[in-house]
Amino acid sequence: MKRYFLRFTIILSLLVIPALYSLADNPDSPPPDPGGDPTGGGTPVGAPIDNGTAILLVLGTCYGTWKLYNLRKQDPDKIRQGDDGV
C-alpha cells in the first residue's frame, strides 16, 4: 500500500506542478519593454565565449594528460614499434 501511495504522489506531483506553473503567467499580459536604444547603437548583445573556451581548454588538457599517462604506462618496445595500444 505504501508503494502505491508513493507512486501516486509522484505521478500526481508531476502532473499538477507544470499545470500550476502554466496558470501562474497571465497570457493576456503584454511582453515587457526590452529597454535600450532602438537604433542599435548600444552594446552588442550575444553569448560570451569566455566560459566555453576555458572549459574546452581544461578538457583538452585533461585528455592530453590522460593519453600521456597511458603512453608512459606501456612497454617501451611497443612504443618504438608504433603500436600505442590505446
C-alpha positions as CSV (number, residue, x, y, z in Angstrom):
1,M,0.0,0.0,0.0
2,K,2.8,2.3,0.9
3,R,4.5,1.8,-2.5
4,Y,1.3,2.6,-4.4
5,F,0.8,5.7,-2.4
6,L,4.3,6.9,-3.2
7,R,3.8,6.2,-6.9
8,F,0.5,8.0,-6.9
9,T,2.1,11.0,-5.1
10,I,5.0,11.2,-7.6
11,I,2.7,10.9,-10.6
12,L,0.3,13.4,-9.3
13,S,3.0,15.9,-8.5
14,L,4.5,15.5,-12.0
15,L,1.1,16.3,-13.5
16,V,-0.1,19.1,-11.2
17,I,3.1,21.2,-10.8
18,P,3.5,22.0,-14.5
19,A,-0.2,22.9,-14.7
20,L,0.2,25.3,-11.8
21,Y,3.2,26.9,-13.5
22,S,1.2,27.5,-16.7
23,L,-1.5,29.2,-14.7
24,A,0.9,31.5,-12.9
25,D,1.6,33.6,-16.0
26,N,-1.3,35.7,-17.4
27,P,-1.2,35.1,-21.2
28,D,-3.0,38.4,-21.9
29,S,-0.2,40.5,-20.4
30,P,2.0,42.3,-23.0
31,P,5.6,41.4,-23.1
32,P,8.0,43.6,-21.1
33,D,9.8,46.5,-22.6
34,P,13.3,45.4,-23.7
35,G,14.7,48.8,-23.0
36,G,17.8,50.2,-24.6
37,D,18.3,52.3,-27.7
38,P,16.1,51.0,-30.6
39,T,18.6,52.4,-33.1
40,G,21.1,49.7,-32.4
41,G,23.9,51.9,-31.3
42,G,24.3,50.3,-27.8
43,T,26.4,47.4,-26.7
44,P,26.2,44.3,-28.7
45,V,24.1,41.5,-27.2
46,G,25.3,38.0,-27.5
47,A,26.6,35.0,-25.7
48,P,30.0,35.4,-24.2
49,I,32.5,32.8,-25.4
50,D,34.9,33.0,-22.5
51,N,33.4,30.3,-20.4
52,G,33.1,27.8,-23.3
53,T,36.7,28.4,-24.3
54,A,38.0,27.8,-20.8
55,I,36.0,24.6,-20.5
56,L,37.4,23.3,-23.8
57,L,41.0,24.2,-22.8
58,V,40.6,22.4,-19.5
59,L,39.0,19.3,-21.1
60,G,41.7,19.2,-23.8
61,T,44.4,19.4,-21.2
62,C,42.9,16.6,-19.2
63,Y,42.5,14.4,-22.3
64,G,46.1,15.0,-23.3
65,T,47.4,14.3,-19.8
66,W,45.4,11.1,-19.7
67,K,46.8,10.0,-23.1
68,L,50.4,10.8,-22.0
69,Y,49.8,8.9,-18.7
70,N,48.6,5.8,-20.6
71,L,51.5,6.1,-23.0
72,R,54.1,6.1,-20.2
73,K,52.4,3.0,-18.6
74,Q,53.1,0.9,-21.7
75,D,56.0,-1.2,-22.5
76,P,58.8,0.9,-24.2
77,D,59.2,-1.8,-27.0
78,K,55.6,-1.3,-28.1
79,I,56.1,2.5,-28.3
80,R,59.1,2.1,-30.6
81,Q,57.1,-0.2,-32.9
82,G,54.4,2.4,-33.2
83,D,51.7,0.4,-31.5
84,D,50.3,2.6,-28.8
85,G,47.6,0.1,-27.8
86,V,45.2,2.8,-26.8
